[in-house]
């Protein structure tokens, strides 16, 4: 299922990534973990999948953590966006339950541990 989802996001743009796990955030959003990156995916009205944002593991500046029970906090390197130079330093994903947030964090840690060590 997860590998098929990767192939469906933006017409296969992310098919090259190796699927690891995913979790439903709400009725239309998914948090996906691959062997090297994370994606926040939105399902559109007609079933199309769009990647709203992504970070590769090497962009993380701190270890991901759970805050306020059910919120996964990802801190990543600064990105400059648009001519206005808006800066991103990461994201907070609100899961429905603390248990789901902890499961996602554990999967994310497993995926990062499976990376080849340099």
C-alpha positions in Angstrom: 0.0 0.0 0.0 2.7 2.5 1.0 4.9 1.9 -2.1 1.8 2.3 -4.3 1.0 5.6 -2.5 4.5 6.9 -3.2 4.0 6.1 -6.9 0.7 8.0 -6.9 2.0 11.2 -5.3 2.3 13.9 -8.0 2.3 11.3 -10.8 5.2 9.3 -9.6 7.6 12.1 -8.6 8.4 10.2 -5.3 8.4 6.7 -6.7 12.2 6.5 -6.4 12.1 6.6 -2.6 12.0 3.4 -0.6 8.8 3.2 1.5 9.1 2.5 5.3 5.9 3.5 7.0 3.0 5.9 7.0 0.2 7.2 9.3 -3.0 9.0 8.8 -3.0 12.5 10.3 -6.6 13.2 9.6 -9.2 12.4 6.9 -7.1 13.9 4.1 -3.5 14.0 5.3 -0.8 11.4 5.7 2.7 11.4 7.2 5.0 9.2 5.2 8.4 7.9 6.2 10.8 6.5 3.6 14.4 5.1 4.1 15.8 8.7 3.7 13.0 11.3 4.0 9.7 12.2 5.4 6.7 13.6 3.5 3.4 15.3 4.4 0.9 14.2 1.9 -2.6 15.6 1.2 -5.3 13.7 -0.6 -7.3 16.0 -2.8 -11.0 16.1 -3.6 -10.6 13.8 -6.6 -8.2 11.4 -4.8 -5.0 12.9 -6.1 -2.0 12.9 -3.7 0.2 15.9 -3.3 3.3 16.3 -1.2 2.9 19.5 0.8 6.4 19.4 2.3 9.3 17.0 2.7 12.6 16.8 4.6 15.4 14.4 4.2 16.9 13.0 7.3 20.2 14.8 6.7 18.3 18.1 7.0 17.2 17.4 10.6 18.9 19.8 13.1 17.6 18.1 16.2 16.2 14.6 17.0 12.4 14.5 16.3 10.4 14.6 19.5 6.9 14.4 20.9 5.6 17.7 22.4 2.3 18.2 24.2 1.4 14.5 24.1 0.4 14.0 20.4 2.4 16.5 18.4 5.5 15.3 16.5 8.1 18.1 16.2 10.6 18.0 13.3 13.3 20.6 13.3 15.3 21.0 10.1 17.8 23.2 8.3 16.6 26.6 7.3 15.1 26.8 3.8 14.6 30.0 1.9 11.3 30.2 0.0 10.2 32.7 -2.6 11.4 36.2 -3.2 10.3 37.2 0.3 12.8 34.8 1.9 10.4 33.1 4.2 12.3 30.7 6.4 11.3 27.3 7.5 12.9 25.6 10.5 10.7 22.5 10.7 7.2 21.3 11.3 4.8 20.2 13.9 2.4 17.4 13.0 -0.7 16.9 15.1 -1.8 13.3 15.4 -5.1 12.2 16.7 -3.7 10.3 19.7 -0.5 10.2 21.8 -0.2 6.5 20.9 -0.1 7.2 17.2 2.4 10.0 17.7 4.7 7.7 19.6 4.3 4.9 17.0 5.3 7.3 14.2 8.3 8.6 16.2 9.4 5.0 16.8 9.1 4.2 13.0 11.0 7.4 12.2 13.8 6.4 14.6 13.9 2.9 13.0 14.1 4.3 9.5 16.9 6.7 10.5 18.8 3.9 12.2 18.7 1.8 9.1 20.7 4.4 7.2 24.2 3.3 6.2 26.7 4.8 8.7 29.5 6.9 7.1 
